[in-house]
Amino acid sequence: MKRYTESNNIRLEKPVNDRLLEIIKTDPQCREKNFSKSDLIRSLMRMGLKQYELNLQNRLKKQRGEIYG
């Protein structure tokens, strides 16, 4: 299957790399879908970016006075 992604090389600290490998081995979803480390990183990035965007929207609403908090 061809993926329409850009190649990005990243360096991970050893504890982060170890944790990713542990998640791949133990997480039922990763095992069921046979995730590689790259698949897991892509999934975590999507979740993190989505959460970042939600947080940003809430901060902007607070600044405009649309919500209080």
C-alpha positions, 0 to 999 in steps of 0.5 A, a space after each residue: 500500500 502506497 502511503 502519501 506521506 513525506 519522509 521525516 527522520 527523527 532522533 528519539 531519546 533512548 527512554 522515549 524509544 524504549 517506551 514506544 517499543 513497550 507500547 507496541 508490544 503490550 497495547 492490544 490495539 497496536 498488537 491487533 493492527 500490527 503497528 510498527 514504531 512509525 505507525 505508532 508515532 503517526 497515530 500519537 502525532 495525530 492525537 496530539 495535534 488534534 488536542 493542541 488544536 482544541 486547546 488553541 480554540 478554547 484559549 482563543 475563545 477565552 481571549 475573545 470573552 466567548 467562554 469564561 474560565 
